[in-house]
Amino acid sequence: MTEKTVIKGLEQGRASFAYQCAREGSKIDRSKEYKQYVKKMPMLIKTNGLGAALAFVKSKIKDEASKSGYAYKLIYDQITGWLKQDDKKIIDLSRDTDLVASVISLDSSRYRAVTIEVLAFLNWLRRFAEGLIEGEPDNEE
């Protein structure tokens, strides 16, 4: 396979997974919040680093679908899901290790590689969320 074919396959895999994730996000009660958080994640990562951004998201998680933090839970789980099934296996999430714990224990080259991969995934997720979810979120907690 040529390098161009491999890259195209990676992008298609990322896009396909992100589309399924965005569809899942569009079906939750707080889908507009989901869209807003997905749009903010790349800048949060670029400003604070992947580990800090994931720790922030994890601190906001609520398990109840009706609560504000459920959208964060969904995004966190979707990023974890993508990294678990990604063919490049940049990070080992095969054991039930927490994503934040795994990310902050990486050496700097792997940390950068995972950051790049997560940003590429979020780029697709943002595109699909913008297309599938209309409007801006209500400011209710």
C-alpha positions in Angstrom: 0.0 0.0 0.0 1.2 3.5 -0.8 1.5 6.1 2.0 -1.4 8.1 0.4 -3.6 5.0 0.6 -2.7 4.4 4.3 -3.4 8.0 5.2 -6.7 7.9 3.3 -7.7 4.7 5.2 -6.8 6.3 8.6 -8.9 9.4 7.8 -11.8 7.3 6.7 -11.6 5.2 9.8 -11.5 8.4 12.0 -14.3 10.0 10.0 -16.5 6.9 10.2 -16.0 6.5 14.0 -16.5 10.3 14.6 -19.8 10.2 12.5 -21.2 7.4 14.7 -20.1 9.3 17.8 -21.7 12.6 16.6 -24.9 10.7 15.8 -24.9 9.3 19.3 -24.3 12.8 20.7 -27.2 14.2 18.6 -29.6 11.8 20.3 -29.0 12.9 23.9 -31.2 15.4 25.7 -28.4 17.9 25.9 -27.2 17.6 22.4 -26.6 21.3 22.0 -24.2 21.2 25.0 -22.5 18.2 23.4 -21.9 20.2 20.2 -20.6 23.2 22.2 -18.2 21.1 24.2 -16.9 19.2 21.1 -16.2 22.6 19.5 -14.3 23.8 22.6 -12.2 20.7 23.1 -9.4 21.3 20.6 -8.6 24.8 22.0 -8.8 23.4 25.5 -6.2 20.8 24.5 -4.0 23.3 22.6 -4.1 25.7 25.5 -3.7 23.4 28.5 -2.3 20.1 27.1 -4.1 16.9 26.5 -3.7 15.6 30.1 -5.1 18.7 31.7 -7.9 19.0 29.2 -9.0 15.4 29.8 -8.7 15.9 33.6 -11.0 18.9 33.3 -13.5 16.9 31.2 -13.4 14.1 33.7 -14.1 16.4 36.6 -17.2 17.7 34.9 -18.7 14.2 34.1 -22.2 13.3 35.3 -23.6 9.8 34.7 -27.2 10.9 34.5 -28.3 11.7 30.9 -30.4 14.7 32.1 -27.5 16.4 33.8 -25.2 19.0 32.3 -22.1 16.9 32.6 -23.4 14.0 30.7 -22.2 15.5 27.4 -18.7 15.6 28.9 -19.0 11.9 29.8 -20.0 11.0 26.3 -17.1 12.9 24.8 -14.6 11.4 27.2 -15.9 7.9 26.5 -15.8 8.5 22.7 -12.2 9.7 22.8 -11.3 6.6 24.9 -13.2 4.4 22.4 -11.4 5.9 19.4 -8.0 5.4 21.0 -8.8 1.8 22.0 -9.8 0.8 18.5 -7.2 2.9 16.6 -5.0 0.7 14.5 -1.8 2.6 15.3 -2.1 1.6 19.0 -0.2 4.7 20.2 -1.5 4.2 23.7 -2.4 1.0 25.5 -5.9 1.1 26.8 -6.5 -2.6 26.6 -6.6 -3.0 30.4 -9.3 -1.1 32.1 -7.0 1.8 32.7 -8.3 5.3 32.9 -7.6 7.5 29.9 -6.2 10.4 32.0 -3.9 8.1 34.0 -2.6 6.5 30.8 -2.1 9.8 29.0 -0.1 11.5 31.8 2.2 8.5 32.2 3.3 8.6 28.5 6.8 9.7 27.4 6.8 13.0 25.6 6.9 11.6 22.0 3.9 9.3 22.6 2.1 12.1 24.5 2.5 14.3 21.4 1.4 11.5 19.1 -1.7 10.8 21.2 -2.5 14.6 21.3 -2.2 14.8 17.5 -4.5 11.8 17.1 -7.1 13.1 19.6 -7.1 16.5 17.8 -7.6 14.8 14.4 -10.5 12.7 15.8 -12.0 15.8 17.4 -11.7 17.7 14.1 -14.0 15.1 12.4 -16.3 14.9 15.5 -16.7 18.7 15.4 -17.6 18.7 11.7 -20.2 16.0 12.1 -21.7 17.5 15.4 -22.1 20.9 13.7 -23.9 19.2 10.8 -26.1 16.9 12.9 -27.0 19.2 15.8 -28.8 22.5 15.2 -28.8 25.6 17.4 -26.9 26.8 20.5 -27.3 25.3 24.0 -29.7 26.7 26.5 -27.9 28.0 29.6 -29.7 25.9 32.1 -28.0 23.6 34.6 
